[in-house]
Amino acid sequence: MNKILHAVVLVFFGFACWFLSMMLKMPTMIGRSSGVQMPAFTRLCVAYGPLLMAGLALSALAYCIYVWTRKVENRATWIGFLATSLSALFLVLMPTVVAMYITLVDFINRSIVH
């Protein structure tokens, strides 16, 4: 049961990482449509966000493989893995939301002026 729950958490974590990396494509779409350059923080998040997501997903996969292959009676619980993965996801979510918000506010400000 513990292995199955680790797999479930891993699948949802992988989906959330994919969704966040897709969210980081939205500022690029707004920047292209307006023809102006994105703010610096947004460019930083767009450039390194998907790499960070891939790194988080691969490290979660490596941990799950470690848990599934070791032959110890006292296995790691899935609750600790869930808490750690959600904490990492939350720490990456906040800069993503800020990057999207900065781009959206910049786009609205430029639209109102012109």
C-alpha positions as CSV (number, residue, x, y, z in Angstrom):
1,M,0.0,0.0,0.0
2,N,2.9,2.3,0.8
3,K,4.4,1.9,-2.6
4,I,1.1,2.6,-4.3
5,L,0.6,5.8,-2.3
6,H,4.1,6.9,-3.2
7,A,3.2,6.4,-6.9
8,V,0.0,8.3,-6.5
9,V,1.8,11.3,-4.9
10,L,4.5,11.1,-7.6
11,V,1.9,11.2,-10.4
12,F,0.1,14.2,-9.0
13,F,3.3,15.9,-8.2
14,G,4.5,15.4,-11.8
15,F,1.2,16.7,-13.2
16,A,1.5,19.8,-10.9
17,C,5.1,20.4,-12.1
18,W,3.9,20.2,-15.7
19,F,1.0,22.5,-15.1
20,L,3.3,25.1,-13.4
21,S,5.8,24.9,-16.3
22,M,2.8,25.5,-18.7
23,M,1.7,28.5,-16.6
24,L,5.2,30.0,-17.2
25,K,4.4,30.1,-20.9
26,M,1.6,32.6,-20.4
27,P,3.8,35.6,-19.7
28,T,5.6,34.8,-23.0
29,M,2.3,34.9,-24.9
30,I,1.4,38.2,-23.3
31,G,4.8,39.7,-24.1
32,R,4.6,38.5,-27.7
33,S,1.2,39.9,-28.4
34,S,2.1,43.4,-27.0
35,G,5.5,43.5,-28.6
36,V,7.3,44.8,-25.5
37,Q,10.0,43.1,-23.4
38,M,8.9,41.2,-20.3
39,P,10.1,42.4,-16.9
40,A,13.4,41.0,-15.7
41,F,12.0,38.8,-12.9
42,T,9.5,37.3,-15.4
43,R,12.3,36.6,-17.9
44,L,14.2,34.9,-15.1
45,C,11.3,32.7,-14.1
46,V,10.4,31.8,-17.7
47,A,14.0,30.9,-18.5
48,Y,14.7,28.7,-15.4
49,G,11.3,27.6,-14.2
50,P,10.8,24.6,-16.5
51,L,14.4,23.4,-15.7
52,L,13.6,23.7,-12.0
53,M,10.3,21.8,-12.5
54,A,12.1,19.0,-14.3
55,G,14.7,18.8,-11.6
56,L,12.0,18.6,-8.9
57,A,10.1,15.9,-10.8
58,L,13.3,13.9,-11.4
59,S,14.4,14.1,-7.8
60,A,10.9,13.0,-6.7
61,L,11.1,10.1,-9.1
62,A,14.6,9.1,-7.8
63,Y,13.3,9.2,-4.2
64,C,10.4,6.9,-5.2
65,I,12.7,4.5,-6.9
66,Y,14.8,4.4,-3.8
67,V,11.8,3.7,-1.6
68,W,10.5,1.0,-3.9
69,T,13.8,-0.8,-4.2
70,R,15.1,-0.9,-0.7
71,K,14.4,-4.0,1.3
72,V,13.9,-2.6,4.8
73,E,11.0,-3.5,7.0
74,N,10.7,0.1,8.3
75,R,9.8,1.9,5.0
76,A,9.4,5.7,4.7
77,T,5.8,6.8,4.9
78,W,4.0,8.5,2.1
79,I,2.9,11.3,4.3
80,G,6.4,12.7,4.6
81,F,6.9,12.5,0.8
82,L,3.6,14.3,0.3
83,A,4.5,17.0,2.7
84,T,7.9,17.5,1.2
85,S,6.7,17.5,-2.4
86,L,3.8,20.0,-1.7
87,S,6.2,22.3,0.2
88,A,8.6,22.3,-2.8
89,L,5.7,22.9,-5.1
90,F,4.5,25.8,-3.0
91,L,7.9,27.4,-2.9
92,V,8.0,27.3,-6.7
93,L,4.4,28.4,-7.1
94,M,4.8,31.7,-5.4
95,P,7.5,33.1,-7.8
96,T,5.5,31.8,-10.7
97,V,2.4,33.7,-9.6
98,V,4.4,36.8,-9.0
99,A,6.0,36.5,-12.5
100,M,2.6,36.1,-14.1
101,Y,1.1,39.0,-12.1
102,I,4.0,41.4,-12.9
103,T,3.6,40.7,-16.6
104,L,-0.2,41.1,-16.5
105,V,0.0,44.4,-14.7
106,D,2.7,45.7,-17.0
107,F,0.6,44.7,-20.0
108,I,-2.5,46.4,-18.5
109,N,-0.5,49.6,-17.7
110,R,0.8,49.8,-21.3
111,S,-2.6,49.2,-22.7
112,I,-4.2,52.0,-20.7
113,V,-1.5,54.5,-21.6
114,H,-1.8,53.9,-25.4
